[in-house]
Amino acid sequence: MVNNKKEMLEKAKKELEPKAKFWNQNSLFLLFAASFSIVATTGIDLFKLGMPAKYHFLGIFMFFIFGLVVCLISAKTIDDMTKNTNITLKTINGELKK
């Protein structure tokens, strides 16, 4: 029974390690960086823009809100997945050491 449990844990670990590596990679952070660049560039544009161009201002503001929402959603998703995979791997490693 103990041997079967270890085999199952090792199998789960082998399946989970590539997912953990994927979520820990810095290349995934590019989604967050791209959405943040939308927020930053439109934010800078908002401060440079004068009030006479009313519709241009509203367009930039809506683009800013869109970038902010995408930025927050992607950051939350990346953080949740990274935490979940790391906690699961720590638990599996702890059980295998017993």
Residue frames as a rotation matrix with the C-alpha (Angstrom) as fourth column:
MET 1
0.569 0.822 0.000 0.00
0.822 -0.569 0.000 0.00
0.000 0.000 -1.000 0.00
VAL 2
0.485 -0.462 -0.743 2.81
0.121 -0.806 0.580 2.43
-0.866 -0.371 -0.335 0.88
ASN 3
-0.593 -0.748 0.298 4.69
0.353 0.091 0.931 1.55
-0.724 0.657 0.210 -2.29
ASN 4
-0.157 0.649 0.745 1.56
0.983 0.027 0.184 2.17
0.099 0.761 -0.642 -4.38
LYS 5
0.774 0.433 -0.462 1.08
0.528 -0.844 0.095 5.57
-0.348 -0.318 -0.882 -2.72
LYS 6
0.007 -0.867 -0.499 4.68
0.029 -0.499 0.866 6.56
-1.000 -0.020 0.022 -3.52
GLU 7
-0.657 -0.219 0.722 4.23
0.670 0.270 0.692 5.51
-0.347 0.938 -0.030 -7.14
MET 8
0.330 0.866 0.376 1.09
0.935 -0.353 -0.008 7.60
0.126 0.354 -0.927 -7.42
LEU 9
0.711 -0.119 -0.693 2.82
0.236 -0.888 0.394 10.61
-0.663 -0.444 -0.603 -5.86
GLU 10
-0.387 -0.921 -0.044 5.81
0.171 -0.118 0.978 10.26
-0.906 0.371 0.203 -8.18
LYS 11
-0.405 0.339 0.849 3.48
0.914 0.178 0.364 10.02
-0.028 0.924 -0.382 -11.19
ALA 12
0.705 0.704 -0.085 1.62
0.708 -0.706 0.015 13.14
-0.050 -0.071 -0.996 -10.04
LYS 13
0.352 -0.668 -0.656 4.92
0.109 -0.667 0.737 14.93
-0.930 -0.331 -0.162 -9.51
LYS 14
-0.629 -0.610 0.481 6.09
0.508 0.146 0.849 14.06
-0.588 0.779 0.218 -13.03
GLU 15
-0.043 0.711 0.702 2.86
0.969 -0.140 0.201 15.44
0.241 0.689 -0.684 -14.48
LEU 16
0.813 0.460 -0.357 2.91
0.563 -0.779 0.276 18.59
-0.152 -0.425 -0.892 -12.35
GLU 17
0.032 -0.901 -0.433 6.55
0.550 -0.346 0.760 19.62
-0.835 -0.262 0.484 -12.75
PRO 18
-0.634 -0.281 0.721 6.23
0.770 -0.317 0.553 20.80
0.073 0.906 0.417 -16.38
LYS 19
0.377 0.840 0.389 3.15
0.698 -0.534 0.477 22.83
0.609 0.092 -0.788 -15.44
ALA 20
0.718 -0.170 -0.675 5.01
0.530 -0.496 0.688 24.41
-0.451 -0.852 -0.266 -12.53
LYS 21
-0.406 -0.913 0.028 7.94
0.667 -0.276 0.692 25.27
-0.624 0.300 0.721 -14.77
PHE 22
-0.314 0.371 0.874 5.56
0.820 -0.358 0.447 26.83
0.479 0.857 -0.192 -17.29
TRP 23
0.708 0.699 0.101 3.86
0.538 -0.627 0.563 29.04
0.457 -0.345 -0.820 -14.72
ASN 24
0.590 -0.559 -0.583 7.20
0.468 -0.352 0.811 30.03
-0.658 -0.751 0.054 -13.18
GLN 25
-0.169 -0.695 0.698 8.77
0.983 -0.071 0.168 31.10
-0.067 0.715 0.696 -16.47
ASN 26
-0.443 -0.095 -0.892 9.46
0.256 -0.966 -0.024 34.74
-0.859 -0.239 0.452 -16.99
SER 27
-0.989 0.066 0.134 8.16
0.118 -0.208 0.971 34.58
0.091 0.976 0.198 -20.57
LEU 28
-0.197 0.974 -0.112 4.62
0.925 0.223 0.308 34.27
0.325 -0.043 -0.945 -19.22
PHE 29
-0.123 0.063 -0.990 5.15
0.666 -0.735 -0.129 37.63
-0.736 -0.675 0.048 -17.60
LEU 30
-0.947 -0.271 0.173 5.10
0.300 -0.552 0.778 39.16
-0.115 0.788 0.604 -21.09
LEU 31
-0.176 0.956 0.235 1.29
0.761 -0.019 0.648 39.16
0.624 0.293 -0.724 -21.06
PHE 32
0.476 0.296 -0.828 1.36
0.825 -0.475 0.305 41.26
-0.303 -0.829 -0.470 -17.91
ALA 33
-0.440 -0.748 -0.497 4.06
0.466 -0.663 0.585 43.50
-0.768 0.026 0.640 -19.35
ALA 34
-0.802 0.178 0.570 2.16
0.525 -0.244 0.815 44.04
0.284 0.953 0.102 -22.58
SER 35
0.255 0.967 0.031 -1.03
0.794 -0.227 0.564 45.01
0.552 -0.119 -0.825 -20.80
PHE 36
0.337 -0.207 -0.918 0.90
0.726 -0.564 0.394 47.26
-0.600 -0.799 -0.040 -18.42
SER 37
-0.762 -0.644 0.067 2.51
0.525 -0.553 0.647 49.01
-0.380 0.528 0.759 -21.37
ILE 38
-0.261 0.772 0.580 -0.98
0.678 -0.281 0.679 49.87
0.687 0.571 -0.450 -22.60
VAL 39
0.647 0.519 -0.559 -1.76
0.760 -0.378 0.528 51.39
0.062 -0.767 -0.639 -19.22
ALA 40
-0.013 -0.755 -0.656 1.52
0.663 -0.497 0.560 53.28
-0.749 -0.427 0.507 -19.01
THR 41
-0.819 -0.359 0.447 1.50
0.573 -0.459 0.679 54.75
-0.039 0.813 0.582 -22.51
THR 42
-0.036 0.868 0.495 -2.11
0.609 -0.373 0.700 55.86
0.792 0.327 -0.515 -22.35
GLY 43
0.568 0.181 -0.803 -1.56
0.805 -0.325 0.496 57.22
-0.171 -0.928 -0.331 -18.85
ILE 44
-0.464 -0.804 -0.372 1.32
0.600 -0.594 0.536 59.35
-0.652 0.025 0.758 -20.13
ASP 45
-0.728 0.256 0.636 -0.82
0.537 -0.363 0.762 60.45
0.426 0.896 0.126 -23.07
LEU 46
0.351 0.914 -0.206 -3.61
0.842 -0.211 0.497 61.46
0.411 -0.347 -0.843 -20.70
PHE 47
0.300 -0.286 -0.910 -1.31
0.676 -0.609 0.414 63.89
-0.673 -0.739 0.011 -18.91
LYS 48
-0.759 -0.651 -0.035 -0.04
0.409 -0.518 0.751 65.41
-0.507 0.555 0.659 -22.17
LEU 49
-0.484 0.639 0.598 -3.48
0.782 0.008 0.624 65.80
0.394 0.769 -0.503 -23.73
GLY 50
-0.976 0.217 0.005 -5.40
-0.204 -0.911 -0.359 69.06
-0.073 -0.351 0.933 -23.55
MET 51
-0.484 0.863 0.145 -9.14
0.192 0.266 -0.944 69.36
-0.854 -0.429 -0.295 -23.08
PRO 52
-0.221 0.497 -0.839 -10.18
-0.812 -0.570 -0.124 70.72
-0.540 0.654 0.529 -26.51
ALA 53
-0.509 0.025 -0.860 -9.93
-0.634 0.666 0.394 67.26
0.583 0.746 -0.323 -28.10
LYS 54
-0.074 0.579 0.812 -12.82
-0.969 0.152 -0.196 65.80
-0.237 -0.801 0.550 -26.11
TYR 55
0.863 0.479 -0.158 -13.39
-0.504 0.829 -0.241 62.61
0.015 0.287 0.958 -28.07
HIS 56
0.211 -0.882 -0.421 -9.69
-0.231 0.373 -0.898 61.87
0.950 0.287 -0.125 -28.34
PHE 57
-0.521 -0.359 0.774 -9.49
-0.792 -0.133 -0.595 62.17
0.316 -0.924 -0.215 -24.55
LEU 58
0.340 0.744 0.576 -12.37
-0.863 0.490 -0.123 59.74
-0.373 -0.455 0.808 -24.06
GLY 59
0.816 -0.087 -0.572 -10.80
-0.314 0.765 -0.563 57.23
0.486 0.639 0.597 -26.47
ILE 60
-0.239 -0.969 -0.058 -7.48
-0.330 0.137 -0.934 57.33
0.913 -0.204 -0.353 -24.67
PHE 61
-0.384 0.151 0.911 -9.23
-0.923 -0.048 -0.381 57.04
-0.014 -0.987 0.158 -21.30
MET 62
0.711 0.693 0.120 -11.20
-0.681 0.721 -0.127 53.97
-0.175 0.008 0.985 -22.42
PHE 63
0.523 -0.633 -0.571 -8.00
-0.153 0.589 -0.793 52.39
0.838 0.502 0.212 -23.78
PHE 64
-0.484 -0.681 0.550 -6.37
-0.631 -0.164 -0.758 53.11
0.607 -0.714 -0.350 -20.41
ILE 65
0.059 0.602 0.796 -9.21
-0.945 0.291 -0.150 51.38
-0.322 -0.744 0.586 -18.53
PHE 66
0.887 0.241 -0.395 -9.06
-0.398 0.831 -0.388 48.38
0.235 0.501 0.833 -20.90
GLY 67
0.087 -0.949 -0.302 -5.29
-0.205 0.279 -0.938 48.03
0.975 0.144 -0.171 -20.38
LEU 68
-0.476 -0.227 0.850 -5.69
-0.841 -0.164 -0.515 48.32
0.256 -0.960 -0.113 -16.63
VAL 69
0.489 0.748 0.449 -8.36
-0.817 0.572 -0.064 45.61
-0.305 -0.336 0.891 -16.50
VAL 70
0.811 -0.248 -0.530 -6.33
-0.166 0.771 -0.615 43.24
0.561 0.586 0.584 -18.70
CYS 71
-0.220 -0.954 0.205 -3.25
-0.438 -0.091 -0.894 43.94
0.871 -0.286 -0.398 -16.59
LEU 72
-0.292 0.165 0.942 -5.02
-0.954 0.024 -0.300 43.15
-0.072 -0.986 0.150 -13.31
ILE 73
0.763 0.637 0.109 -6.70
-0.618 0.768 -0.167 40.00
-0.191 0.060 0.980 -14.62
SER 74
0.612 -0.587 -0.530 -3.51
-0.115 0.597 -0.794 38.59
0.782 0.547 0.298 -16.12
ALA 75
-0.404 -0.785 0.469 -1.48
-0.612 -0.149 -0.777 39.35
0.680 -0.601 -0.421 -12.99
LYS 76
0.027 0.512 0.859 -4.07
-0.958 0.260 -0.125 37.67
-0.287 -0.819 0.497 -10.76
THR 77
0.908 0.339 -0.245 -4.24
-0.409 0.842 -0.350 34.58
0.088 0.419 0.904 -13.01
ILE 78
0.236 -0.912 -0.335 -0.47
-0.187 0.295 -0.937 34.19
0.954 0.284 -0.101 -13.17
ASP 79
-0.469 -0.412 0.781 -0.16
-0.797 -0.183 -0.575 34.64
0.380 -0.893 -0.242 -9.40
ASP 80
0.370 0.707 0.603 -2.91
-0.872 0.489 -0.038 32.10
-0.322 -0.512 0.796 -8.61
MET 81
0.909 -0.017 -0.416 -1.56
-0.214 0.838 -0.502 29.43
0.357 0.545 0.758 -10.93
THR 82
-0.060 -0.998 -0.030 2.01
-0.321 0.047 -0.946 29.87
0.945 -0.047 -0.324 -9.68
LYS 83
-0.359 -0.027 0.933 0.92
-0.931 -0.057 -0.360 29.61
0.063 -0.998 -0.004 -6.05
ASN 84
0.644 0.716 0.268 -1.27
-0.725 0.683 -0.083 26.54
-0.243 -0.141 0.960 -6.69
THR 85
0.756 -0.388 -0.527 1.38
-0.095 0.732 -0.675 24.58
0.648 0.560 0.517 -8.55
ASN 86
-0.285 -0.926 0.248 4.13
-0.429 -0.108 -0.897 25.45
0.857 -0.362 -0.366 -6.07
ILE 87
-0.129 0.317 0.940 2.00
-0.983 0.083 -0.163 24.49
-0.130 -0.945 0.301 -3.05
THR 88
0.869 0.493 -0.034 1.03
-0.490 0.851 -0.190 21.19
-0.065 0.182 0.981 -4.66
LEU 89
0.442 -0.785 -0.435 4.65
-0.082 0.448 -0.890 20.38
0.893 0.429 0.133 -5.52
LYS 90
-0.435 -0.583 0.686 5.78
-0.729 -0.218 -0.649 21.19
0.528 -0.782 -0.330 -1.97
THR 91
0.281 0.637 0.718 3.09
-0.908 0.418 -0.015 18.91
-0.310 -0.648 0.696 -0.57
ILE 92
0.932 0.046 -0.360 4.05
-0.220 0.860 -0.461 16.07
0.288 0.509 0.811 -2.90
ASN 93
0.040 -0.994 -0.100 7.76
-0.226 0.088 -0.970 16.47
0.973 0.061 -0.221 -2.09
GLY 94
-0.322 -0.100 0.942 6.96
-0.930 -0.151 -0.334 16.48
0.176 -0.983 -0.044 1.64
GLU 95
0.661 0.638 0.395 4.95
-0.682 0.731 -0.039 13.27
-0.313 -0.243 0.918 1.31
LEU 96
0.782 -0.415 -0.465 7.69
-0.093 0.661 -0.745 11.58
0.617 0.625 0.478 -0.71
LYS 97
-0.212 -0.916 0.341 10.33
-0.549 -0.177 -0.817 12.41
0.809 -0.360 -0.465 1.95
LYS 98
0.234 0.382 0.894 8.33
-0.968 0.174 0.179 10.62
-0.087 -0.908 0.410 4.65
